[in-house]
């Protein structure tokens, strides 16, 4: 037998909205997305929410739960106190379409701006070879499910709309790091692209993106900081600078 819990859910669209209060049954083992579905079935049939797999792998049900970005399907009701009101709102960084559904097309625009992987011209498909250690280096970054929680919580774009044209965000910095580590990627220098075209310098490594990642990717420590360090080495380390001049002259 379940218990009746209090929920506050944001209802509205791009023109505005408000939080609405609901009392809804909660059963043992359920997650927030289960409760949203129950609200749709019993009290608010027009409540809009985006979801797909309900297994933490599609990234569709991103929302803010008691002010913290998370996946509705991975946030268990057992983490909240019995008398606690659970407040569910849409992602704050992106424009609201309706209720809990936001327009995350900003991220797809940034994805198209990312130069794609380019294999060496002298290799044909089927001839690509790389060592297992090189595969493992960037394996962590390929766990990304594109829930865009890291993009949502990043204050560079969350609090400053004017930064969006020049800033790709943490999801695409891990993509840049992955390709920068790839021994067969022949498309330019990913580090320089990350700085000059993706706004890597705007990031001040507060690690808020890492804290909300449902795949536990160490976005800051393993992708952003190493990228920044390699850029600094390239541009400001006098020994690296001198070596580049010498090798360039030799070539």
Residue pairs with C-beta under 8 A, 6 or more apart in sequence:
2 25
2 26
2 27
2 28
3 25
3 26
3 82
4 23
4 24
4 25
4 26
5 23
5 24
5 25
5 26
5 35
5 77
5 80
5 82
5 86
6 21
6 22
6 23
6 85
6 86
7 21
7 22
7 23
7 24
7 35
7 39
7 85
7 86
7 87
7 88
8 19
8 20
8 21
8 22
8 85
8 86
8 87
8 88
9 19
9 20
9 22
9 36
9 39
9 44
9 47
9 87
9 88
9 89
9 99
9 100
10 17
10 18
10 19
10 20
10 88
10 89
10 90
10 99
10 100
11 17
11 18
11 19
11 20
11 44
11 47
11 99
12 18
12 96
12 98
12 99
13 96
13 97
13 98
13 99
14 95
14 96
14 97
17 96
17 99
19 87
19 89
20 44
22 39
22 43
22 44
24 35
24 38
24 39
24 42
24 43
25 38
26 35
26 77
27 34
28 78
29 76
29 78
30 76
30 77
31 72
31 73
31 74
31 75
31 76
31 77
32 63
32 65
32 72
32 73
32 75
32 76
32 77
32 86
32 88
33 49
33 51
33 54
33 61
33 71
33 72
33 73
33 75
34 77
35 77
35 86
36 47
36 49
36 72
36 88
36 100
39 47
40 47
40 49
47 99
47 100
48 97
48 98
48 99
48 100
48 101
49 61
49 63
49 72
49 99
49 100
49 101
50 60
50 61
50 62
50 100
50 101
51 58
51 60
51 61
51 72
51 73
52 58
52 60
52 61
53 60
53 73
54 61
54 73
55 73
56 71
56 73
56 74
56 145
56 214
57 145
58 145
59 71
59 145
59 146
59 147
59 148
59 214
60 147
61 71
61 72
61 73
62 69
62 70
62 71
62 72
62 91
62 147
62 148
62 149
62 152
63 69
63 70
63 71
63 72
63 88
63 89
63 90
63 91
63 100
64 70
64 88
64 89
64 90
64 91
64 92
64 152
65 72
65 75
65 86
65 87
65 88
66 80
66 86
66 87
67 87
67 89
68 212
69 91
69 149
69 152
69 153
69 212
70 149
70 212
70 214
71 147
71 149
71 214
72 88
74 214
77 86
80 86
88 100
89 100
90 96
90 99
90 100
90 101
90 102
91 102
91 104
91 148
91 149
91 152
92 152
92 158
93 151
93 152
93 153
93 154
93 157
93 158
94 102
94 103
94 104
94 106
94 148
94 152
95 102
95 103
96 102
96 103
97 103
104 148
104 151
106 151
106 157
106 164
107 146
107 148
107 151
107 169
107 171
110 168
110 169
110 171
110 172
110 198
111 172
113 168
113 197
113 198
114 168
114 172
114 175
114 176
114 198
115 187
115 188
115 190
115 193
116 187
117 179
117 182
117 185
117 187
118 185
118 186
118 187
119 128
119 184
119 185
119 186
120 184
120 186
121 186
123 184
128 184
130 182
130 183
130 184
131 183
134 181
134 182
134 183
137 181
138 177
138 178
138 181
138 182
140 217
140 218
140 222
141 174
141 175
141 177
141 178
141 217
141 222
141 223
142 178
143 215
143 217
144 171
144 174
144 175
144 215
144 217
145 214
145 215
146 171
147 214
148 171
149 212
149 213
149 214
150 169
150 170
150 171
150 209
150 210
150 212
150 213
150 219
151 157
151 169
151 170
151 171
151 209
152 158
152 212
153 208
153 209
153 211
153 212
154 169
154 170
154 203
154 208
154 209
155 206
155 208
156 163
156 167
156 169
156 199
156 202
156 203
156 204
157 163
157 164
157 167
157 169
163 199
163 202
166 199
166 202
167 198
167 199
167 202
168 176
168 194
168 198
168 199
170 203
170 209
170 219
170 220
170 223
170 224
172 198
173 194
173 198
173 200
173 203
173 219
173 223
173 224
173 227
174 217
174 219
174 223
174 224
176 190
176 191
176 193
176 194
176 198
176 200
176 223
176 227
177 190
177 222
177 223
177 224
177 226
177 227
178 223
179 185
179 187
179 190
180 190
180 191
180 194
180 227
180 230
191 227
191 230
191 231
191 234
192 231
192 234
194 200
194 227
194 231
195 201
195 231
200 224
200 227
200 228
200 231
203 224
203 228
205 220
205 224
205 225
205 228
206 220
207 219
207 220
207 221
209 219
209 220
210 217
210 218
210 219
210 220
210 221
213 219
217 223
233 240
234 240
234 244
235 241
